[in-house]
Amino acid sequence: MLISAVNERWSAYLILAIFIASMIVVSVLSAKKAKSLNGFLLGDRGIGGWMSAFGYGTTYFSGVVFIGYAGTFGMSLGLSAFWIGLANALVGSLLAWLVLAKRTRAMSQSLDAKTLPEFLEKRYSSSSLKLVSAIIIFIFLIPYSTSVYQGIAYISEAVFGLDFVWCVVIMAVIAGAYLFVGGYFANAVSNFVQGIIMLIGVILMIALMLASSKVNGVEGLNKLIESGYGFFPSAKSSGFWFDSPLMTLITNMLLTSVGIWAVPQSIQKFFAIRNNRAIVQGTVISTIFALVVGGGAYFNGSLSRLFFPEMPAEGTANIIPNMLLSNELMGYAVLGFICILVLAASMSTLSSLALVSASSLGVDVYKGFIKKDASDAHIKKLVSILCIIFVLVSAILAILEVDAIVTLMSLSWGTLAGCFLGPYIYGLYSKKANKVGAFLSIGVTLVTTIVLIFVFGAIYGGNSLGELISLGIKKSPVIGVICMILSLIVTPIGMLFNKNEKIKVKDEALELCFQQIK
C-alpha cells in the first residue's frame, strides 16, 4: 500500500526535493551577505526593485491566503471574494508603495533604524515605546506564524500523503536553517525564487480549474452567479447586520488591504530598498504580482462552490486541498507544483515573520535595555538563535492545531495593524505627531481588542469564559478593522498634549529628512 502511494506520488516528491534543495543552495550562497548585523537584518539596505517587490508580495500572500482565506471566503462569498484580491493589489500594494515606500526608506536611513520598534523609538524619542512595541510584535506574530504552518500542513498532507506533524516539522527545519545562515538577503533571494513559482503556479492552477469538468469555463461562472454567488454579494443577513455577505466582504477587504500598511514584516521591506529608482520598479511589480497571485487565489477559492455545494461539516481548512484533489486534470506532478506554490508563499512569510520577531527581541529588547554595549556580532548570533526559537514555538502551536488558521491570522494582523497604523503613518507625514498619540493608539487597540472579544462572545451566546473567548475571536476581522480606524483617530489626539513637542531642532537628521521628502 505504502509502495503504491509512493509510486503514484513520485513526481510530487521530486518537485518537493528540488524546492528544498534550491532553498538550501540559496542559504549557502547568501551566507557571505549576512556577516554584519546590518547585512543580516536588512541586506545592507541594498535590495533592488524586483527583489523588494517579490519580497513584499510573497510575504503578503502566504498559505493562509491560499488555503484559509480563499477556502473560507470562496465558499461563503463565491465570485465576490475576488474583490478582496483586487483590493489587495490596488490598496495593499499600489497605494501602500506610493504612500509609504519613499518616506519610510528615507526616514529609516536618516534615523539608522533597523526595526519598526527602533524606528518608533527614534521618531518619537521614546525608549519605552520601543520596548512595548517589540513585545507586542513578538507576541502577536506567533499566532500569525502558527496559522501559516497550518496552511502549509493541510495541503502537504493531502498532496504528499505525509502526516500533518511531519509536514510542519520539515518546513520548520527549512525555514530555520536558511534564516540562521543567510538572514535577510537569503530571505530576499528565496522570496524572488518563490515569487516566480507563485506566479507560474497560480496561472497554471486557474487554467486547470477553469478547464475541469466541475467548472467548464464560463458555464461554471454562470452557474455561480445564478445560484447567488456572483460578483455582487447580498447585504441581507439571517443574523446580525455585520454578518451579511456584503459586510463580510468589506471587512476583509479593509483588514487585508489596509492592515498590510502597518504590519512590521511589510514595513521592513521598505527599510531595505536600495534607492528611489528601485521604489518605482517595486511599485509596479508588486502591484502586478498582487493582482495575479492575490486575485488568482481568491478567484480559485470562489470556484469551490462548484465542487462542494454545501459547507463541509469539518470546516473550511481542507476545502482547497480537497478541491485540487477532485480535479481530474491534476496529476501528482501538477499537484506537487501547486503545493510548492503554497509552500513558497508560506516559507517566504514564515522567514519574514521569524526575522522581524527575532530582531524585535534581540535588537530592541536585549541590546536596547539589557546589554546596551553588546557588539553587533553578538546581537547577530542572538537574533539567529531567536529565529530558530520563534520557528519552533510556532511549529509546536501548529502541531497542537490551536484554533483555525483564518481566525489566528485575523487576530494577529488586526491587532498589529491597529497598534501601529496611526503612529507609523502620522510619524512619516507630520512633525506634530508625538509619543502620546503613539501610546494612545497601542493602548486603545489592546483594550478594544480584549473588550470586543468578550462583547462579541456574549452576542453569539457564550456563557463560560472559554465560550466567550472562542466565539469572540471568530469576529477578529471586524475587531481588527475597528482597531485600525480607532488608531487613525486617536493618534492625532496626542497632538493636543505636549503641543510644543514637534521634531526637536537638535535632531538634525530627522529634520533634514522631513525637508527632503516634502
Buried (B, 14 or more C-beta within 10 A) or exposed (E): EEEEEEEEBEBBBEBBEEBBEBBBBBBBBBBEBBBBBBBBBBBBBBBBBBBBBBBBBBBBBBBBBBBBBBBBBBBBBBBBBBBBBBBBBBBBBBBBBEBBBBBBBBBBBBBEBBBBBBBBBBBBBBBEBBBBBBBBBBBBBBBBBBBBBBBBBBBBBBBBBBEBBBBBBBBBBBBBBBBBBBBBBBBBBBBBBBBEBBBEBBEBBBEBBBEBEBBBEEEBBEBBBEEEBBBEBEEEBEEEEBEBBBBBBBBBBBBBBBBBBBBBBBBBBBBBBBEEEBBBBBBBBBBBBBBBBBBBBBBBBBBBBBBBEEBBEEEBBBBBBBBBBBBEEBEBBBBBBBBBBBBBBBBBBBBBBBBBBBBBBBBBBBBBEEEEEBEBEBBBBBBBEBBBBBBBBBBBBBBEBBBBBBBBBBBBBBBBBBBBBBBBBBBBBBBBBBBBBBBBBBEBBBEBBBEBBBBBBBBBEBEEEEBBBBBBBBBBBBBBBBBBBBBBEBBBBBBEEEEEBBBEEEBEEBBEBBEEBE
